């Protein structure tokens, strides 16, 4: 084995397995209390012991990505054209932002900033400040080659 190869034999066997229904998005996210997955047609919140503690219908289109914002104390879900906030206590859904001319692809949070990558030939990165109010503050555009 070379230095760059990962030896998976050191991993312990799975604690448990959650079987996902066909049509469920592949993304998942977590905070220090729960993890959130999409189980078509629902969003499902699990505790640290992998027990489902809450579930709600997801009435929107495909989920592209998810992340956790500690600044907002909310899960963030990225759809093709929308950014949603999910309250883990109430499982309420708020539409945070909508784009019309392009598609969204992936997201991540860092302190009070949300970064969103677009799904285009020359993709862009959108930077949102999350506190004290949520607003788009910058966009990095890839050069067309």
C-alpha positions, 0 to 999 in steps of 0.5 A: 500500500502506498502512502496515499492509499487509505486502509479501510480495514481499521474502520469498525463495522457499521453501528447500524444502517438506515436504508434510503428509499429510491428518489431520496437525495444523497446529501446529509448534514448534522449538528451536535444533536441531530443529523438530517437526511431526505427519505423520499418524500420526507425530511427526517431528523435522527438523534445520535443513537440513529433514532428518527425523532422527527419527520416532515413532508418535503413538498419542494423539488430535488435537494442538491445539498445541505449544511448546518449554520450555527449562527442561525441555529438552522439547517440549510437546504439547497434546492435547484433554485432556492435556499431554505432554512429548517428549524430542527425544533419545529421542522418549519421551512422558510424560503431564504433566497430564490434565484431565477437565471441559474441553478444552485449546486452545493453549499457550506457554512463558516461562522456567519457566512454561507457559500453557495456554488452555482451549477453552470459551465463557468460556475460562481460562488455566492457569499451570503452574510448570515448575521445580523441579517441575511444578504448576498454580499459577494459573488466570485465568477469563474473566467470563461475559457 
